[in-house]
Amino acid sequence: MFIGHYGAGLAAKRFTPYTSLGTLTVGVQLLDLIWPTFLMLGIERVRIDPGNTRVTPLAFEYYPWTHSFAMAIVWAALAGSAYGVLRRQSRGAAIVAAADPGDSPRR
């Protein structure tokens, strides 16, 4: 499930060699790193339903702030902008923003 994200981060390294692999790894996992915090705060919801999917027993009920297409674009823009401001590298900022393809749990 997550291996595709890491593959995207490794591939992005070719286009921006001066950007650290750690930054690219966080970039491709950003939504999945924010999601547990939103769950704990009650902003998004899942319930445990064994057998719901082959991979996880979680039934995703409400997760528009991290895994909707529109918010994935917003998070990517925020991450790219933050990188651009902190590092002053426009190409790296664009790659960081493009690195997270956005994902949603498969049903």
Secondary structure as UniProt FT lines:
FT   HELIX           3..13
FT   TURN            14..15
FT   TURN            17..18
FT   HELIX           21..41
FT   STRAND          45..48
FT   TURN            50..51
FT   STRAND          58..62
FT   HELIX           64..67
FT   HELIX           69..87
FT   HELIX           90..99
//
